[in-house]
């Protein structure tokens, strides 16, 4: 079992979301767009950035436990 790919998928999906958001901001550029970005996007991206290293650490720990139990 490996959770590394889950973290990688999360990172990839977040990059794709940011790309789409940046495209959207080209057309939606008013106070509501700014509010949306501050309220949701900034928090989401920061949360993913904090989570990715945790996924890596969990994957390393899980691999070590699996090896130790074999």
C-alpha positions in Angstrom: 0.0 0.0 0.0 1.2 3.5 -0.9 -0.3 6.8 -0.3 2.4 8.7 -2.2 0.3 8.7 -5.4 -2.6 10.2 -3.5 -0.5 13.2 -2.6 0.8 13.4 -6.1 -2.7 13.4 -7.5 -3.7 16.1 -5.0 -0.7 18.2 -6.1 -1.6 17.7 -9.8 -5.2 18.5 -9.3 -4.4 21.7 -7.4 -2.0 22.9 -10.1 -4.8 22.3 -12.6 -7.3 24.2 -10.5 -4.9 27.1 -10.1 -4.3 27.2 -13.9 -8.1 27.3 -14.4 -8.5 29.9 -11.8 -5.9 32.1 -13.4 -7.7 31.8 -16.7 -11.0 32.6 -15.0 -9.6 35.7 -13.5 -8.9 37.1 -17.0 -12.7 37.4 -17.4 -13.9 37.6 -13.9 -12.1 40.5 -12.4 -14.3 42.3 -9.9 -14.7 42.6 -6.1 -16.5 39.3 -6.0 -13.7 37.5 -7.7 -11.2 39.0 -5.3 -13.4 38.0 -2.4 -13.7 34.4 -3.8 -10.0 34.2 -4.2 -9.2 35.4 -0.7 -12.0 33.4 0.9 -11.5 30.1 -0.9 -8.6 29.8 -3.3 -5.9 31.2 -1.0 -6.9 29.0 1.9 -7.3 25.9 -0.3 -3.8 26.3 -1.9 -2.2 27.0 1.4 -3.8 23.9 2.8 -2.6 21.7 0.0 0.9 23.1 0.3 0.9 22.1 4.0 -0.6 18.7 3.3 1.8 17.5 0.5 4.8 17.1 2.8 2.6 15.2 5.2 1.6 12.7 2.5 5.3 12.2 1.7 6.1 11.5 5.3 3.2 9.2 5.8 4.2 7.3 2.7 7.8 6.9 4.0 6.5 5.7 7.4 4.0 3.3 5.8 6.8 1.8 3.6 9.0 1.4 6.6 6.3 -0.3 8.6 5.6 -2.6 5.7 9.2 -3.6 5.4 9.6 -4.1 9.1 6.6 -6.4 9.2 7.8 -8.6 6.3 
